[in-house]
């Protein structure tokens, strides 16, 4: 659950669009539930709409689902860390 909260906060800090999360169904819980099974997605999007833009799925590019760049972030990354270390990398990769 904290990872979802963290994702919302990071999207807000970076002024990024958040994609409705896909839950890791293999690592710890080994549960087949998806985000939509646990949360009311439309309410989630509506409730956070003033803070962060959220989309249900990644858009398609050239008929294929776009795969965003991912990177490992330090466990205790502060707002300053995201702005100084993460944002420049993402901007370089996607702009």
C-alpha positions, 0 to 999 in steps of 0.5 A: 500500500505504501508504494501506491501512496509513494507513487502518487506523491512522486507523480505530484512532485515530478508533475508526472502522469500516474498510470493505475498501478499493476500489483505485483502478484508474484513476489510477497503475497502471491495473490491474483488480485489486481488494483481494480479488484481492491480499489474503486479506480474511478473514485481513485482517479476522481479523488486525486484529480486535483493533485495528480493526473491519473490514466487507466493504462499506458497509451499506444505508440505505433499500435503498440503499448508504450513501455516507459523507462524505469529506474531504481530510486534510492529507498529514502529519496526525498523531494530534492532527490527526485527533482535533482536525480530522477527528473533529469534522467527522465527528461533526458530519456523522454523529451 
